[in-house]
Amino acid sequence: MTEIAIRRATPDDAPELAAMVREIAAHEDQTAQVRVTDEQWRSLLGRPEVIVLLAERDGPAIGYVSSVRRLHLWTGGDVLDLDDLYVRPGNRDAGVGRRLMAALAASAAPARLLIRWGVEADNVDAQRFYRRLGATLRPKIHAAWSPEAYADVAASHGPDHSHSRSR
């Protein structure tokens, strides 16, 4: 087996990254949710707060970890929100995921950033993997509010409604 190299993705990696995002979405039956294009990925990968690390073996990418650095209002400091950890079939159970997570940790360590992410409740293999890394898992329900779902609420509180109270 050849050596695995891990490096930060650049805008030139957009097509390969987009392909892997489609792969993980298909694996999770979420293909319809993926709307980002290769060109959008090029733009996203040029943003400093978007951190995507690629694992490569003999050139082609075999996995990635994606995250976004953002402000955490409770602490006044930044956190690293992990979005995806994905290893292509045929490369799993060979330490690639661990290497990607270690590289992400190394990128967060100088600023001592908290790394956080969600994991599906029924994905016990992922939970076991993260616990072995030393991560703390706690139950939490994540909510999402789509523009279609909040449209009526937003309209009732729009620009023609006062946001302040009279005294």
N, C-alpha and C positions, 0 to 999 in steps of 0.2 A: 504494500500500500504506500502511495506517495504522500508526501507532506501536505498538510492543509495550511493554506495561507489565509489570514484574515486581514482585511483592509476596509477602510471607509469607502463607501460607494460614492461615485462621482456622477455628474449628469450623463456622462457617456455610458453608464451602466443602466440607464433607464429601461431599455427594452428587456434586458435580462431580469431586472427586478420586477417589472410589470408582469412578466411571464410567471415568476414565482408567486406573486400576489394572486394571480388568477388560479394557480395551482392550489394554494392554501384555501382560497375561497371555495373552490370546487370540492376540496376535501371536507370542508365544513358546511356544504350545501348552502353557500352564501354567494354564489356567482352573480346573482342579480344585484347584489349590493356594491359590487366593484364598478366604479364609474371613472376612475382616474385613467387618463391616457398616457402613452409613452411621453408625449410632450409635456404633460403636467408633471410627470415624474422627473423629467429633466429640470424643470423649474424647482420642484420641491427639493431635489438633491443638491441644489445650489444654495439652499437656505442654511445658515449656520446652526439653527436650532433643531434641524432635522438630522438625526444621526442614524444612518443605516450602515451596518457592518456586513460585509459579504464574506462567506467562507468559500474558498476556491481550492480545487484539487486539479492540477495539470491544466489550469486555465479556466474551464467552465465553473460557474457558481454552483455550489451544491447546497447552499443555505444562506439564510440571512437573519439578522435581528434588527428590528426597526424601533426607533424611539423618537420622542420629541422632548426637548428641554423646555421647561416652562416655569413661570413664576408660581409659587405656592403661597397663597395669601396668608395662611396661618403662621408661617414661619418667616415670611418676607424674603425667603431665599428660593432658589430654583430646585426643581425635582426633575427626574428623568422618567417620563411615562413611556414604558415599553408597550409597543403596539403589537408586533408579531415576532415570534421566534419560529422559524420554519427550516426544516431540513428535508431535502428531496428524498423520496423513496430510493432505496438502494444505498443510502448514505447514513441511515439512522442506526442508532445503537453502536456508534463507532466513536463517540466523544465529540462529535461536531457541535451539537447543541451546547454542551458544557463549555467548549472552547469559545463559542460565540458569546455566551453569557459572561465568561471570564473576561473577554475583550471589552464587552460593554461595561463591566465593573471597572476595568482599568481606565476606561475613558471617563467614568464618573468619579473615580477616586480622588484626583487632584482637587476637585471642588467639594468633595465629600457629599455628593448628591444622593439623596434617597432615590432608589429605583423602585417603581411600583408598576403593577400590571394586574389584569384580571385573568381568571382562568375559569372555564366552564365547570359547573358543579359536578357534571358526570365524567369529566376528563381526569380520572384517577391516576392514569400514567403520568400526565403532566404534573399533577399535584405531588406525586411521589418524587419526580425529577426535581422540582423546585424545592421541596423539603430537604432533599439530599444536598442541595447547594447552600442550605442554611436560611432559606427564605421563610418568613412567617406568613402563614395562610390564615385568613379569617373570613368568615362568611360576610358577604355584602351583596346587596342587590344593586345592580347598575341600571340606571334609568336612561332612556333616550327619548327626546321630544322632537319629532320631525317637524319641518315647516308646515306640512299638511295638517298635522295634529294640533299645532298651536296657532294656526291662522286665525281662527275665530276669536281666541283669547287676545291675540295681539291686536286685531282690528278693534276690539272693544276698548282697548287702552292705547289707541294710536295717537298720532300728533294732534288731533283735534280734541283730545281729552286732557284735562289738566292733570299734571303729575304732582302738583303741590297743593297743600291745604291752605285755606285762608285762616288767618289768626284772628 
